[in-house]
Amino acid sequence: MNVPFLDLKTPHGRLKKALLDAIEPALLNAQFIGGENVSGFESEFAAFCESPHAIAVNSGTDALRFAFLAAGIKPGDVVITVPNTFIATTEAISQVGAEIAFTDTDKKNHQMDPVRLEQTVLKLKQENRPVRAVVPVHLFGHCADMDPIFEIAKKHDLLVIEDACQAHGAVYKGGKKAGAMAAVGCYSFYPGKNLGACGEGGAVVTSDADMDRIVRMLRDHGQSKKYIHEIEGYNGRLDAIQAAILRIKLKHLGEWNAARRKNAKLYDQLFEGVKGVTVVKEPSWSASVYHLYVIKVAHRDEVMKKLSDKGVATALHYPIPLHLQDAYKGLGYKKGDFPVSEKQAEEILSLPMFPELTEEQIRYVVASVKEAIA
Ligand SMILES: Cc1ncc(COP(=O)(O)O)c(C=O)c1O
């Protein structure tokens, strides 16, 4: 049996007519930038996130960059995040001129560790570094533990900006959605995300009307009206065809997330009591949307190879923590600085996870993992 890591073709086949019908008017009316599909998607995505404002942008990376700028992060400010995220989180920090500071993850959930966060803040303050903001990443589609993070942020006067690029629809403690807890949250619609465009896309979600206005200007060359540039901005708009596609797909996001949760539950059951496999489970505070289903095994690279030989596609999110990447040599971090993230990077293995995964495929993946670790 062949089990792909992700299947984007099946949902597109199923939604073919609706997607083509949605794209056709944009083509025939030559409405490619802005317009009804972009504003419609923004209202619908804001409603999905239960947040007052959503601004559609060109990517999750742009969403982060614009959110940092709109929040007033300035060159020289220090912004704290985790080392086990995708590099876009930290690229956006550097690209607004701020400095990246890392804080380690917690052993069990792989999310930002609030205890370590406070230690990091205190250490940076002792060094007289201007700490301004913290960026929790809702990794794998699980929520980071936001209550203690907000408490620390309040105590030390830090802004909180959520990276919810992997967590569209995850719910924290039965209340707010990932990305809609802080004043500003960022999403990616990269094709493989739980809500994916047929190209690039992203959104900023905010409860703050000023932030909404600034992000709208930033994504559109700083314009408040045509050719009235209040500030210098970027070319960071979501195009109308992607918005039309996302409007169709958004209608299915709830059922797709539910299917991911069902698949995760079956994986969890089948891995229960299997020696040598640790599942990165849904944290107690999170109703997760399983962008990824991640386990930990010893001799991970060998296991990955054996699974590939059995036709099971797997992936690593992420194999090298950011503080050890060449791109960040200049930050002065070294191996051993974030031991939890480093150990996790050696053991993690992302298994196939998508809504259409069948019970038979899941059983085959689990049987193959058991065989590979035997
Ligand atoms: C955690 C995280 N942050 C940011 C991004 C950046 O999103 P994009 O690829 O849409 O720029 C991604 C996705 O790729 C991500 O997984």
The ligand as an SDF file (V2000), in Angstrom:
LIG
                    3D

 16 16  0  0  0  0  0  0  0  0999 V2000
    4.4590   28.1360   11.8640 C   0  0  0  0  0  0  0  0  0  0  0  0
    4.4800   28.8240   10.5250 C   0  0  0  0  0  0  0  0  0  0  0  0
    4.6770   30.1630   10.4830 N   0  0  0  0  0  0  0  0  0  0  0  0
    4.6770   30.8230    9.3240 C   0  0  0  0  0  0  0  0  0  0  0  0
    4.4800   30.1820    8.1180 C   0  0  0  0  0  0  0  0  0  0  0  0
    4.5870   30.9720    6.8600 C   0  0  0  0  0  0  0  0  0  0  0  0
    3.4810   30.9020    6.0390 O   0  0  0  0  0  0  0  0  0  0  0  0
    3.6330   31.1230    4.4480 P   0  0  0  0  0  0  0  0  0  0  0  0
    4.3290   29.9270    3.9030 O   0  0  0  0  0  0  0  0  0  0  0  0
    2.2200   31.2530    3.9860 O   0  0  0  0  0  0  0  0  0  0  0  0
    4.3930   32.3700    4.2480 O   0  0  0  0  0  0  0  0  0  0  0  0
    4.2480   28.7950    8.1260 C   0  0  0  0  0  0  0  0  0  0  0  0
    3.9550   28.0330    6.9080 C   0  0  0  0  0  0  0  0  0  0  0  0
    4.6000   27.7850    6.0060 O   0  0  0  0  0  0  0  0  0  0  0  0
    4.2700   28.0940    9.3560 C   0  0  0  0  0  0  0  0  0  0  0  0
    4.0830   26.7780    9.4010 O   0  0  0  0  0  0  0  0  0  0  0  0
  1  2  1  0
  2  3  1  0
  2 15  2  0
  3  4  2  0
  4  5  1  0
  5  6  1  0
  5 12  2  0
  6  7  1  0
  7  8  1  0
  8  9  2  0
  8 10  1  0
  8 11  1  0
 12 13  1  0
 12 15  1  0
 13 14  2  0
 15 16  1  0
M  END
$$$$
